[in-house]
Amino acid sequence: MTLEKLKEEYRDSDVCMGEMLLSMPADGLSIEEAFELAIAAKKWADGDRFYRSINDGEPEEL
C-alpha cells in the first residue's frame, strides 16, 4: 500500500479517510510504516495536523 494508491482509492470513495484506512489492508508494511502512511493520508485528505511529545518535551509536528 502506498500513499498514491490510497489517494486513488479515496477519490473513488464515498467514505472519509479514517474509515477507508480501517478497511484497507496494510500487507507488507511494518507497524511504523503503516503509522506513517496513515498520518500522511490524513494530512493529505483532511488537513489534519499531528504532534508528538517525547518525555514531556516541546510538541513536535509530524
SULWOBEL-V505195 format. One line per field, one symbol per residue. ss: DSSP state (H for helix, E for strand, L for the rest). phi: phi as a letter, one per 20 degrees, with the letter a starting at -180 (. if undefined). burial: b if it has 9 or more other C-alpha atoms within 8 Angstrom, else e. A space follows every 10 residues. Layout:
# SULWOBEL-V505195
ss = ???
phi = ???
burial = ???
This chain:
# SULWOBEL-V505195
ss = LLHHHHHHHH HLLLLLHHHH HHHLLLLLLL HHHHHHHHHH HHHHHHLLLL EELLLLLLLE EL
phi = .cffffffff fedddffgff ffeefdgndf gfffffffff fffffdmfcc cccdlmfffc fe
burial = bebeebbeeb eeeeeebeeb eeeeeeeebe eeebeebbbb bbbeeeeeee eebeeeeeee ee
